[in-house]
Amino acid sequence: NIPLPKWVSEIGESESSIFFTDRSGQHYKECLSLAVDNLPVLNGKTPVQVYQSFCESFKSSFSPFMESTITGISMGLGPDGELRYPSHHELPSNRKTQGVGEFQCYDQNMLSLLKQHAESSGNPLWGLGGPHDVPTYDQSPYTSSFFKDGGSWE
């Protein structure tokens, strides 16, 4: 259980659009939406700038110990060292995923990027919202037409 820093979570309480959001409007508050990477949503800084500042501070603070006490550093982008994309908000009590999950692309920043890309690609109708014909959290991929051959994923 490695939560976001408290100050980031506090910003998210008033600016929930920094979090991934499913189609029902539920926010995933354990990581920031990829759509805010380059937006100044963290007290005037972008998440990328904050991460860079952290790395620079670490290097500055621990440089006397590099190559002697500290012989290697592993850095990750998530609590288990991975970049996370949360297709499930919570696992069932048996800890096994029970379906395909849902796209987490409905926060205002993701939808804005989608609209911009759709318009610049000459397909403005694609930018009206996230996928409409996808399975829900507990369904298999083929319970809707989205993932089938010829489905709207194409």
C-alpha positions in Angstrom: 0.0 0.0 0.0 2.0 3.0 -1.3 -0.4 5.9 -1.7 0.2 9.1 -3.6 1.8 11.8 -1.5 -0.8 13.4 0.8 -0.3 16.8 -0.9 -1.1 15.3 -4.3 -4.2 13.6 -2.9 -5.4 16.8 -1.4 -5.1 18.6 -4.7 -7.1 15.7 -6.2 -9.9 16.3 -3.7 -10.6 19.6 -5.3 -9.4 18.8 -8.8 -10.7 15.2 -9.4 -10.0 15.6 -13.1 -6.3 14.7 -12.4 -7.3 11.1 -11.8 -8.3 8.4 -14.2 -12.1 8.2 -14.5 -14.4 5.4 -15.7 -17.5 5.9 -17.8 -19.7 6.1 -14.7 -17.6 9.0 -13.3 -15.8 6.9 -10.7 -12.2 8.2 -10.1 -9.2 6.0 -9.5 -7.3 7.9 -6.9 -4.1 5.8 -6.7 -2.4 7.4 -9.7 -2.7 10.4 -11.9 -4.2 10.3 -15.3 -1.7 10.2 -18.1 -3.5 13.1 -19.6 -2.1 15.5 -17.0 1.6 14.6 -17.4 2.3 18.0 -19.0 -0.4 20.1 -17.3 0.5 22.4 -14.4 -1.9 20.7 -12.0 0.4 20.2 -9.0 0.7 23.7 -7.5 1.7 25.2 -10.8 4.0 22.3 -11.9 3.4 19.4 -14.2 3.7 15.8 -12.8 6.7 15.4 -15.1 8.4 18.5 -13.5 7.7 17.2 -10.0 9.2 13.8 -10.8 12.2 15.4 -12.3 12.7 17.7 -9.3 12.5 14.6 -7.0 15.2 12.8 -9.1 17.4 15.8 -9.0 17.0 16.3 -5.3 17.7 12.6 -4.7 20.9 12.8 -6.8 22.0 16.0 -5.0 21.3 14.7 -1.5 22.9 11.3 -2.0 25.8 12.1 -4.4 28.4 11.6 -1.6 27.2 8.0 -1.3 27.0 7.1 -5.0 29.3 4.3 -6.1 30.3 3.5 -2.5 27.3 2.9 -0.3 24.8 3.2 -3.1 25.9 1.0 -6.0 22.7 0.8 -7.9 19.3 2.5 -8.1 16.1 1.0 -9.5 13.4 3.6 -10.2 9.8 2.8 -11.2 6.7 4.6 -12.1 4.4 2.8 -9.7 4.2 1.1 -6.4 5.4 -2.2 -7.8 7.9 -0.5 -10.2 5.5 -0.4 -13.2 3.6 2.2 -15.0 0.0 1.5 -14.1 -3.1 1.8 -16.1 -6.0 1.0 -13.7 -8.6 -1.1 -15.6 -10.1 -2.2 -12.2 -10.7 0.0 -9.3 -10.8 -2.8 -6.7 -10.2 -6.5 -6.9 -12.8 -8.8 -5.5 -12.1 -10.4 -2.1 -10.7 -13.5 -3.8 -8.0 -11.2 -5.4 -8.7 -12.5 -8.9 -9.8 -10.2 -11.6 -13.2 -11.1 -12.8 -13.4 -9.5 -16.2 -11.8 -7.3 -18.8 -12.2 -4.1 -16.7 -13.1 -0.7 -18.1 -11.3 2.0 -20.0 -10.3 4.9 -17.7 -10.5 7.6 -20.3 -13.4 9.7 -19.2 -11.6 12.4 -17.2 -12.0 15.9 -18.8 -8.3 16.0 -19.7 -8.4 12.6 -21.6 -11.6 13.6 -23.3 -10.1 17.0 -24.4 -7.0 15.2 -25.8 -9.3 12.8 -27.7 -11.3 15.6 -29.1 -8.2 17.5 -30.2 -6.7 14.3 -31.9 -10.0 13.5 -33.6 -10.4 16.9 -35.0 -6.8 17.1 -36.2 -7.2 13.6 -37.8 -10.3 14.8 -39.7 -12.7 12.6 -37.7 -14.3 15.0 -35.3 -17.1 12.5 -34.4 -14.5 10.3 -32.8 -13.9 13.0 -30.2 -17.4 13.2 -28.8 -16.6 10.8 -26.0 -14.9 7.6 -24.9 -15.9 4.2 -26.3 -19.6 3.5 -26.0 -19.8 -0.2 -26.7 -17.3 -1.7 -24.4 -17.8 -4.4 -21.7 -18.1 -3.5 -18.0 -15.7 -4.4 -15.3 -16.9 -7.9 -14.7 -17.6 -8.9 -18.3 -15.4 -10.8 -20.8 -13.9 -8.9 -23.8 -16.4 -10.4 -26.3 -19.6 -9.7 -24.5 -19.9 -6.5 -26.6 -19.0 -5.7 -30.1 -16.1 -3.4 -29.3 -13.3 -6.1 -29.3 -14.8 -8.3 -32.1 -13.5 -8.3 -35.7 -14.9 -5.3 -37.3 -15.7 -3.8 -33.9 -15.5 -0.1 -33.1 -11.9 -0.5 -31.8 -11.0 -0.4 -35.5 
